[in-house]
Amino acid sequence: MNNLLASQVVGRLACTDTVQPYLVPVTYAFDGVTIYGQTNEGMKLSLLRKNPNVCFEVDVMHDMANWQSVIIRGRFEELKDEAAEKARTVLFNRVFPLMTSATVHGEHHEVDHELDDENRIKPIMYKIVIEEKTGRFEKR
C-alpha cells in the first residue's frame, strides 16, 4: 500500500458537512507516514475546517484485470509556519519534477512566454494524519 501511495501524485479527497459528501481530486505527496497537500480558500477548506474527518483514495489501473487501490481514513490538519514549509518542500520536491515533460526543451522549441507558477503554489498547506489504511488489488 505504501508503494502505491508513494508512486502516485494525484488522489481523491472526500470530506463532508455531515449531510452531503464532497469529493475532489488533489495533488499530494506521501513521505511514508503522512500525506501532504496544498489548497486555496474555498468549499473544500471550509468543509475540512468544520469536520476534519476525511477519506483519501489513490488507485492505478492498467486494465480491468490489473489494478490497485488504497483507501485511507484519517484526519485533516492545517499546517502553519515551519510545519507548513516542511510540507511544501516535501510536496514540491515530489510533484514539480513531474510537471514538465523531460522531452521538452526550451532551446529546441519556440517559447514565447515564461512559465507562471502562481496557480501551482497555494497558500494553505495541510496534512492528512492516517488513522486506517486498507487496500485491494487484482492482478492476472
C-alpha positions in Angstrom: 0.0 0.0 0.0 2.8 2.4 0.8 4.4 1.7 -2.5 1.2 2.7 -4.3 0.8 5.9 -2.3 4.5 6.9 -2.9 4.3 6.2 -6.6 1.3 8.5 -7.4 0.8 12.2 -7.0 -3.0 12.6 -7.6 -5.5 11.2 -5.2 -9.2 11.8 -4.3 -10.0 13.6 -1.0 -13.5 13.1 0.4 -14.9 15.4 3.1 -18.3 16.2 4.3 -20.5 18.7 6.1 -22.2 15.6 7.7 -25.0 15.8 5.2 -23.5 15.8 1.7 -20.1 14.3 0.8 -17.7 16.3 -1.3 -15.1 14.5 -3.4 -12.2 16.3 -5.2 -9.0 15.3 -6.9 -5.9 16.7 -5.2 -2.2 16.7 -5.8 -0.3 15.2 -2.9 3.0 13.8 -1.6 3.4 10.8 0.7 6.5 10.7 2.8 6.0 7.1 4.1 3.9 8.3 7.1 1.9 11.3 6.2 0.0 12.7 3.2 0.7 16.4 2.4 -1.2 18.7 0.2 -2.0 22.4 -0.5 -5.2 24.3 -1.2 -6.8 27.6 -1.6 -9.7 29.1 0.4 -12.9 27.5 -0.8 -15.6 24.9 -0.2 -13.1 22.1 0.4 -11.1 24.0 3.0 -14.3 25.2 4.7 -15.6 21.7 5.0 -12.3 20.4 6.2 -12.1 23.0 8.9 -15.6 22.2 10.1 -15.2 18.4 10.0 -11.5 17.2 9.9 -12.5 13.5 9.3 -11.6 12.6 5.7 -11.3 9.7 3.4 -8.5 9.6 0.8 -8.2 7.3 -2.2 -5.5 6.5 -4.7 -5.6 4.0 -7.5 -3.8 2.9 -10.5 -5.4 0.9 -13.3 -3.6 -0.9 -16.1 -6.8 -2.7 -17.3 -9.8 -4.3 -15.6 -7.7 -7.3 -14.5 -4.7 -5.4 -13.2 -5.3 -2.6 -10.8 -4.6 -1.4 -7.2 -6.2 0.9 -4.8 -5.6 2.3 -1.3 -8.3 3.9 0.9 -7.3 5.9 3.9 -9.4 7.1 6.7 -7.8 10.0 8.5 -7.8 13.5 9.9 -7.1 16.8 8.2 -4.7 19.2 9.9 -3.9 22.6 8.6 -0.2 23.4 8.9 1.4 26.7 9.9 4.9 28.2 10.0 7.8 25.6 9.9 5.4 22.6 9.6 3.9 24.3 6.5 7.3 25.0 5.0 8.4 21.4 5.6 5.2 20.1 3.9 5.6 22.5 1.0 9.2 21.2 0.4 8.1 17.6 0.5 5.2 18.3 -1.9 7.2 20.4 -4.4 10.1 18.0 -4.4 7.8 15.2 -5.3 5.3 17.0 -7.7 7.2 19.8 -9.5 9.7 17.4 -11.3 6.7 15.8 -13.0 5.0 19.0 -14.2 7.1 19.5 -17.3 7.9 16.7 -19.7 11.6 15.7 -19.8 11.4 15.5 -23.6 10.5 19.2 -23.9 13.5 21.5 -24.0 13.1 25.3 -24.5 16.2 25.5 -26.7 14.5 23.2 -29.2 11.1 24.8 -29.2 9.8 28.3 -29.6 8.8 29.6 -26.2 7.1 32.9 -26.3 6.3 33.3 -22.5 7.7 32.4 -19.1 6.2 29.7 -17.0 3.8 31.1 -14.4 3.9 29.1 -11.2 1.3 31.4 -9.5 -1.5 28.8 -9.8 0.8 26.0 -8.7 1.6 27.5 -5.3 -1.4 27.6 -3.0 -1.3 29.4 0.4 -2.7 26.7 2.7 -0.7 23.6 3.5 -2.2 20.6 5.2 -1.5 17.1 6.1 -3.7 14.0 6.5 -2.9 12.0 9.6 -3.5 8.4 8.6 -5.7 6.5 11.1 -6.6 3.5 9.0 -5.3 2.2 5.6 -6.8 -0.5 3.5 -6.0 -1.7 0.0 -7.2 -4.0 -2.7 -5.8 -5.2 -6.0 -6.3 -7.6 -8.8 -3.5 -9.0 -10.9 -3.9 -11.6 -13.6 
